[in-house]
Amino acid sequence: MNQATMPELEPRSTTHWLLLAALVVFWGSSFALTKLAVETQSPEWTVAIRLVIGAALSWGIMAGQGYSLPQTWRDWQWFIWLGTVGSLIPFLLISWGTQYISSGIAGILMAVIPLFIALAGHFFLKDEPLTPLRLTGLLVGFSGLVVILSPAVTDGLPNGLTPFFAQLAVLLAALSYGTQAITARLSPPMHPLQKATGTLVTGAAGAVMIAVFLDFDGISSVTVKGFGLAAILGIFSTALAGIALFYLLEKAGAGFAALSNYLLSPFALFAGILFMAEPFHWHTMTGLAIILLGIAMSERQA
């Protein structure tokens, strides 16, 4: 895949901030919704339903605005890549991981995305360099991650390491999201609706194939509740969030889009506590505070 010329970033506007707020709500609520969905059906079919509905809605919105998907193989190579790292892989990892950890912890682990983007952006995005202050922020944020992960190891040793591996799965999902944010700005120029739709279409195709291969009989066990939750995820946390994300990536940059994680993590944490009666732990809040401090340091202008 050849690197495309990156579009010039726009000055911050009210539209940018409103879309950022929408991402916080759509993504911040997705962890609790996913956890509820996989209580009644398999992660594979939850992801497949979510992506198929998300792709269909995104395609309808794109067509309604007078756009169609590009036909060149170069564009579809990018769709396959972005759909894999931005939808298929993270959705599967989060759906599996939230079976064994709280939705709040899953949301907090997403806070590493801005730290990852600050590091990767230095090497791949000319307008987002890594300063000494950003590097310090990365190290501080990593220490917060260690605080969150460590109890899963010490508490899990007597009964297995499943909680630890579940947190690692969600962490890998966060890094996969970050990879999409970085590489999306290097992809061929096109309307955000086209990019979001092409990405979701390839992700949906991959998700259905994986669900059929790994859990063919699972389709018969899909519940009304599980399907409804996956549909909500597909509409809001997938289609509408995807359109908002690609608009912000193109117009405001990967670093700005990643700011949604400032509020996404505490949003997911407190949503889990308030609506799902998930436990409150001091090490979780301490780790979150350290991560947010690291993000704040990495985003400051040196």
WOKA-V754728 format. One record per pair of residues at least 6 apart in sequence whose ideal C-beta (glycine too) atoms are under 7 Angstrom apart, sorted by the first residue. I is the first residue (numbers start at 0). J is the second residue. If there is no record, write none. Layout:
i = (I:I)
j = (J:J)
This chain:
i = (0:0:0:2:3:3:3:3:5:5:6:6:8:8:8:8:9:9:11:15:15:15:15:18:18:18:19:19:19:21:22:22:22:22:23:23:23:23:25:25:25:25:26:26:26:26:27:27:27:27:27:28:29:29:30:30:30:30:30:31:31:31:31:31:32:32:32:33:33:33:33:33:34:34:35:36:36:36:36:37:37:37:37:39:39:39:40:40:40:40:40:41:41:42:42:42:43:43:43:43:43:44:44:44:44:44:45:45:45:46:46:46:46:47:47:47:48:48:48:48:49:49:49:49:49:50:50:50:50:50:50:50:50:51:51:52:52:52:53:53:53:53:53:54:54:54:54:56:56:56:57:57:57:57:57:57:58:58:60:60:61:61:61:64:66:66:66:68:68:68:69:69:73:74:74:77:77:78:78:78:78:79:80:81:81:81:81:81:82:82:82:82:82:83:83:84:84:84:85:85:85:86:86:86:87:87:87:88:88:89:89:89:92:92:92:92:93:93:93:95:96:96:96:96:96:97:99:99:99:100:100:100:101:101:102:102:102:102:103:103:103:103:103:104:104:104:105:105:106:106:106:106:106:107:107:107:107:107:107:108:108:108:108:109:109:109:109:110:110:110:110:110:110:111:111:111:111:111:112:112:112:112:112:113:113:113:113:113:113:114:114:114:114:114:114:115:115:116:116:116:116:116:116:117:117:117:117:117:118:118:119:119:120:120:120:120:121:121:121:123:123:124:124:124:126:127:127:127:130:131:132:132:132:133:135:136:136:136:136:137:137:139:139:139:139:140:140:140:142:143:143:143:143:143:144:144:146:146:146:146:147:147:147:148:150:151:151:151:152:155:155:155:180:180:180:180:181:183:183:184:184:186:191:191:191:191:192:194:195:195:195:198:199:199:199:210:244:247:247:248:261:261:264:265:268:271:272)
j = (76:77:80:185:185:186:187:188:184:185:188:249:126:250:251:252:250:251:251:247:250:251:255:243:246:247:247:258:259:243:240:243:244:259:259:262:263:266:235:236:239:240:236:240:259:263:106:263:266:267:270:270:232:236:97:102:105:106:267:102:270:271:274:275:228:231:232:45:93:94:97:232:97:102:228:45:225:228:229:45:94:97:98:222:224:225:217:220:221:222:225:214:217:91:94:95:209:210:213:214:217:210:214:217:218:221:94:225:229:90:91:94:206:206:207:210:226:229:230:233:90:229:232:233:237:86:90:199:202:203:206:233:237:203:207:230:233:234:199:233:237:238:241:196:199:200:203:233:234:238:195:196:199:238:241:242:196:200:192:242:192:193:196:192:190:192:193:193:196:197:189:193:187:187:197:186:187:197:198:200:201:201:182:179:182:183:186:198:198:199:201:202:205:202:205:175:178:179:176:179:198:198:199:202:202:205:206:172:175:172:175:176:168:169:171:172:105:169:172:168:105:165:166:168:169:105:161:162:165:162:165:166:271:277:267:271:275:277:267:268:271:272:277:147:166:283:169:267:263:264:266:267:268:147:264:267:268:283:287:166:169:170:173:173:260:263:264:260:264:287:290:291:294:140:144:170:173:290:173:176:177:257:260:257:258:260:294:297:298:136:137:140:293:294:297:174:177:177:180:181:253:254:257:129:133:136:137:297:129:137:177:181:127:181:253:254:127:128:129:181:185:181:184:253:252:252:253:254:301:301:296:299:301:297:296:293:294:296:297:293:297:289:292:293:296:290:293:294:289:286:287:289:290:293:286:290:282:285:286:289:282:283:286:166:282:162:163:166:163:161:162:163:248:253:256:257:253:245:248:248:253:194:242:245:246:249:242:245:241:242:245:241:237:238:241:217:256:255:256:256:291:294:287:287:287:277:279)
